[in-house]
Amino acid sequence: MSNWLEHSVQIEVETPVEVSWSLWSDLEQMPRWMKWIDSVKVMEDNPDLSRWKLATGGLEFSWKSRIVKIVPQQLIQWESVDGLPNRGAIRFYDRGNHSIVKLTVSYAIPSFLRWMDNLFLGRAVESTIKKI
């Protein structure tokens, strides 16, 4: 059985929800501002599917992800369908001239990383997410 970890980060940004939404919903642009995502390619034949590649600290992972639910300017929810097991959601809260963005990510720890202390790995992931 896999060990799953979950992390949530919430941040208030000084931009309207429309701007926050446009930044997060353009998946192929994420590698420009999310340093640990190496590439994202949305499938031409099915825009709900995308191929992701993560590269950080000498480690590299890839997976195919499917958008499970989307509510414009409120929610993007996904799950992996192959590769690195993961799932999560990005929630957007409209606060007029600013917005709150909450990211929740769950992932299975790859077997070759299970020797690492879960707390150490969790702290590393959370600190990376908070830098977004």
C-alpha positions as CSV (number, residue, x, y, z in Angstrom):
1,M,0.0,0.0,0.0
2,S,1.2,3.5,-0.8
3,N,1.9,6.2,1.7
4,W,0.1,9.4,0.7
5,L,0.9,12.8,1.9
6,E,-1.3,15.9,1.6
7,H,-0.3,19.6,1.8
8,S,-2.4,22.7,1.7
9,V,-1.2,26.3,1.2
10,Q,-3.4,29.4,1.1
11,I,-2.3,32.8,0.1
12,E,-4.0,36.2,-0.4
13,V,-2.9,38.0,-3.5
14,E,-3.4,41.6,-4.5
15,T,-5.1,40.8,-7.8
16,P,-8.7,40.2,-8.7
17,V,-9.9,36.6,-8.9
18,E,-10.0,36.9,-12.7
19,V,-6.2,37.4,-12.8
20,S,-5.5,34.6,-10.4
21,W,-7.7,32.3,-12.3
22,S,-6.1,33.1,-15.7
23,L,-2.7,32.4,-14.3
24,W,-3.5,29.0,-12.8
25,S,-5.9,27.8,-15.5
26,D,-3.4,28.2,-18.3
27,L,-1.6,24.9,-17.5
28,E,1.1,25.1,-20.2
29,Q,2.3,28.4,-18.8
30,M,2.9,27.0,-15.3
31,P,6.6,26.1,-15.9
32,R,7.3,29.8,-16.4
33,W,6.4,30.7,-12.8
34,M,6.3,27.3,-10.9
35,K,10.0,26.5,-10.7
36,W,9.7,22.7,-9.9
37,I,7.4,22.0,-12.9
38,D,9.6,21.4,-15.9
39,S,6.8,21.1,-18.5
40,V,3.1,20.7,-19.1
41,K,1.5,19.7,-22.4
42,V,-2.3,19.7,-22.8
43,M,-3.5,16.9,-25.1
44,E,-4.8,18.3,-28.3
45,D,-7.5,15.6,-28.7
46,N,-8.7,15.9,-25.1
47,P,-8.1,19.3,-23.3
48,D,-9.0,17.7,-19.9
49,L,-5.8,15.6,-20.1
50,S,-2.3,16.9,-19.8
51,R,1.2,15.4,-19.5
52,W,3.3,16.8,-16.6
53,K,7.0,16.7,-15.8
54,L,8.4,17.7,-12.5
55,A,12.1,18.2,-12.0
56,T,13.6,19.3,-8.7
57,G,16.6,18.5,-6.5
58,G,18.0,16.0,-9.1
59,L,14.7,14.0,-9.1
60,E,12.4,13.8,-12.1
61,F,8.8,12.5,-12.2
62,S,6.1,12.5,-14.9
63,W,2.4,11.8,-15.0
64,K,-0.7,12.3,-17.0
65,S,-3.4,14.3,-15.3
66,R,-7.1,14.6,-15.8
67,I,-9.2,17.6,-14.9
68,V,-12.0,16.1,-12.7
69,K,-14.0,19.3,-12.1
70,I,-13.7,22.9,-13.1
71,V,-15.8,25.8,-12.0
72,P,-14.6,29.0,-13.6
73,Q,-12.9,31.4,-11.2
74,Q,-13.7,29.0,-8.3
75,L,-12.2,25.6,-8.6
76,I,-9.8,23.4,-10.6
77,Q,-9.7,19.8,-9.4
78,W,-7.4,17.1,-10.9
79,E,-6.2,13.5,-10.5
80,S,-3.4,11.6,-12.2
81,V,-4.3,8.8,-14.5
82,D,-0.8,7.4,-14.9
83,G,2.7,8.0,-13.7
84,L,3.3,9.7,-10.3
85,P,0.0,9.2,-8.3
86,N,-1.4,12.6,-7.2
87,R,-4.6,14.6,-6.9
88,G,-5.6,18.0,-5.7
89,A,-7.5,21.2,-6.1
90,I,-7.0,24.9,-6.5
91,R,-9.7,27.0,-5.0
92,F,-10.2,30.7,-5.7
93,Y,-12.0,33.1,-3.4
94,D,-13.1,36.5,-4.8
95,R,-12.4,39.4,-2.4
96,G,-13.0,42.3,-4.7
97,N,-9.7,43.8,-5.7
98,H,-7.8,40.9,-4.3
99,S,-8.3,37.1,-4.1
100,I,-7.4,34.1,-2.0
101,V,-5.9,31.0,-3.7
102,K,-5.8,27.7,-1.8
103,L,-3.8,24.8,-3.3
104,T,-4.2,21.3,-1.9
105,V,-2.0,18.6,-3.3
106,S,-1.9,14.9,-2.3
107,Y,0.6,12.4,-3.7
108,A,1.9,8.9,-3.1
109,I,5.4,8.7,-2.0
110,P,7.5,6.8,-4.7
111,S,8.9,3.6,-3.2
112,F,12.5,4.7,-3.6
113,L,11.8,7.8,-1.5
114,R,10.1,5.9,1.4
115,W,13.3,5.8,3.3
116,M,13.0,9.5,3.7
117,D,11.3,10.8,6.8
118,N,7.7,11.8,5.9
119,L,8.0,15.0,7.9
120,F,11.2,16.0,6.1
121,L,9.7,15.3,2.7
122,G,6.5,17.1,3.7
123,R,8.4,20.2,4.8
124,A,10.3,20.3,1.6
125,V,7.2,20.1,-0.6
126,E,5.3,22.7,1.5
127,S,8.2,25.2,1.4
128,T,8.4,24.8,-2.4
129,I,4.6,25.3,-2.7
130,K,4.7,28.4,-0.5
131,K,7.3,30.0,-2.9
132,I,4.8,30.0,-5.8
